[in-house]
Amino acid sequence: MDANLTRKRFERLFTDRTTAQEEWDLIRRFVYPIGGGKFWEDQRSEHSMNWREREVFDDTAITGCDTLASSIHSAMTPTSSRWFDAGFRNEDLKKDQDASDWLQKCMETVWNTIQESNFDLEVGETYLDLVAFGNAVLIEEETSSLTWKGVHFKSAPLKECYFELDHRGDVSRFYRLLTMTPHEMVTKFGKDTPDDIAQRAEQADTTRVEVIFCIYPNDDAPEPDGRPTAPDKRPYEFHYLRRDGGEYIGKGGGYYEMPVFFPRWRRATGSIWGYGPAHLALPTVLTVNQLKYLILANAEKVIDPVTMVTERGVIGDVDLEAGGINVVKDVANSMAPYQSGARFDVSQLEVDKLQQSIRNLFRMNQLELQQGPQMTATEVEVRYELMHRLLGPTQGRIKTDLLDKVVERTFNMLFRAGKLPPPPESVAAANDGAVDISYLGPLARAQKMDKVNNVNRWLATIAEMSNFFPDIGKVPRAAQLAQYTAREMSIPADLVRTDEEVDYIKQLERQVEVMAQQMEEMQGAIQQGQNQQQAQ
């Protein structure tokens, strides 16, 4: 793509995002302070970071944002256990034990690769951005382009990222606005560094330069066949571009898949950007923040009240310091403190109502543990079921826009690096080897347990009805029920017998029954012969 055209496309996106940034900046100030940096300022040095913002007087929204993000993290991608699995769509492959075992080994390798990376750290930041701004950006790349050393994740600040989406809503082009010192550019680009930047680096100039990192489709790339290809032949190209000069820096490179994932909490109609709980809570957040400010301002007057004096009632200056002496003409009437008429009880009631509204929008009442004895297993299950109902649409977006793509890209990178076991013949020869990714986190388990609980209730009803109608107990199919519940409860495939194994066991049991019956008949015949001989 022409460098000048790339810069024009970026500048158009930069301008179009102005309205959205106004809302994001308010959220950054009152809901997610310090997170992501100021949207309207170029933070080109540590001195531009304001660590002492003092405009937040109520932390309900801050706590709610952190609580909701942490709950999503622990419920969908827990750090202590594997949170995803996969299964074939093809019914024949589902029943093939070798194919199932191979897929399980592949998923175990993918899980270990993600677990050994910095995924847990960066996805936590991604969830915070998602709850606060309604949008988040996570980037996955190989740690080394020369030899396989695993994968690396980066939660990019939303203020730096710009997108163009295709007709399906997936990221088609990605732009990231970076600021780099001349020395950083020399270490990054080496001999490809522009001459004027290299001269500034020699002069120890630390003024940062704006550089656009862009990823876009490669129209000249051949159809991917799963084998490694040269960087310029891959489906996606990337380049670095000077914003002021408009020319590419260096040769760039390529990706096999789009490495940038762009989850949104909910999509705003008519915009590529999403919105989250913080957008809905923002009017209430601003109101309660202003109300708390007024309460504190009035409390100051009560704690250290204004002193009223009568005209010529005080001789000399008024001394309000501790132990100060004031000479007055009339001790009873010359000086008196101002009595504020502020109704703190009424204002506190209003604050409580507003705070409760914010808690509801961030689902705090449903997500936080209640005061009292430790919850039982049933109460924990009910809590996750409630979370599933509350976060259902968002859960689907996180799976589709983020987690599915992380698992798929990691699998593809491992496959190209030769780190996965070779597939069995049944998988290689199958016309349809498509795989569905399933999730094993507490929230996903709660969703699946709804189906299992329905089956259990149905079986309990059947058992109760069989007391009056004995034939009704023949309706359930035992083997299919066991396999269904195993799938819904994400039981490993190697722990569940296939239909062929079940049929083989049934055949052996029938043979044993036939042999036992024959032995019983032989023993009966022998006993009958012995009885006849004794009778003679």
Secondary structure as GFF3:
##gff-version 3
##sequence-region A 1 536
A	DSSP	alpha_helix	3	16	.	.	.	ID=ss1
A	DSSP	alpha_helix	18	30	.	.	.	ID=ss2
A	DSSP	three_ten_helix	46	48	.	.	.	ID=ss3
A	DSSP	alpha_helix	60	76	.	.	.	ID=ss4
A	DSSP	beta_strand	84	88	.	.	.	ID=ss5
A	DSSP	alpha_helix	91	95	.	.	.	ID=ss6
A	DSSP	alpha_helix	97	116	.	.	.	ID=ss7
A	DSSP	alpha_helix	119	133	.	.	.	ID=ss8
A	DSSP	beta_strand	138	142	.	.	.	ID=ss9
A	DSSP	beta_strand	151	155	.	.	.	ID=ss10
A	DSSP	three_ten_helix	158	160	.	.	.	ID=ss11
A	DSSP	beta_strand	161	165	.	.	.	ID=ss12
A	DSSP	beta_strand	171	180	.	.	.	ID=ss13
A	DSSP	alpha_helix	182	189	.	.	.	ID=ss14
A	DSSP	three_ten_helix	190	192	.	.	.	ID=ss15
A	DSSP	alpha_helix	195	202	.	.	.	ID=ss16
A	DSSP	beta_strand	209	217	.	.	.	ID=ss17
A	DSSP	three_ten_helix	231	233	.	.	.	ID=ss18
A	DSSP	beta_strand	236	242	.	.	.	ID=ss19
A	DSSP	beta_strand	248	255	.	.	.	ID=ss20
A	DSSP	beta_strand	260	261	.	.	.	ID=ss21
A	DSSP	beta_strand	266	267	.	.	.	ID=ss22
A	DSSP	beta_strand	274	275	.	.	.	ID=ss23
A	DSSP	alpha_helix	277	303	.	.	.	ID=ss24
A	DSSP	beta_strand	307	309	.	.	.	ID=ss25
A	DSSP	beta_strand	314	315	.	.	.	ID=ss26
A	DSSP	beta_strand	327	328	.	.	.	ID=ss27
A	DSSP	beta_strand	335	337	.	.	.	ID=ss28
A	DSSP	alpha_helix	344	361	.	.	.	ID=ss29
A	DSSP	alpha_helix	364	367	.	.	.	ID=ss30
A	DSSP	alpha_helix	377	398	.	.	.	ID=ss31
A	DSSP	pi_helix	399	403	.	.	.	ID=ss32
A	DSSP	alpha_helix	404	416	.	.	.	ID=ss33
A	DSSP	alpha_helix	425	429	.	.	.	ID=ss34
A	DSSP	beta_strand	435	439	.	.	.	ID=ss35
A	DSSP	alpha_helix	442	465	.	.	.	ID=ss36
A	DSSP	three_ten_helix	470	474	.	.	.	ID=ss37
A	DSSP	alpha_helix	478	488	.	.	.	ID=ss38
A	DSSP	three_ten_helix	493	495	.	.	.	ID=ss39
A	DSSP	alpha_helix	499	535	.	.	.	ID=ss40
###
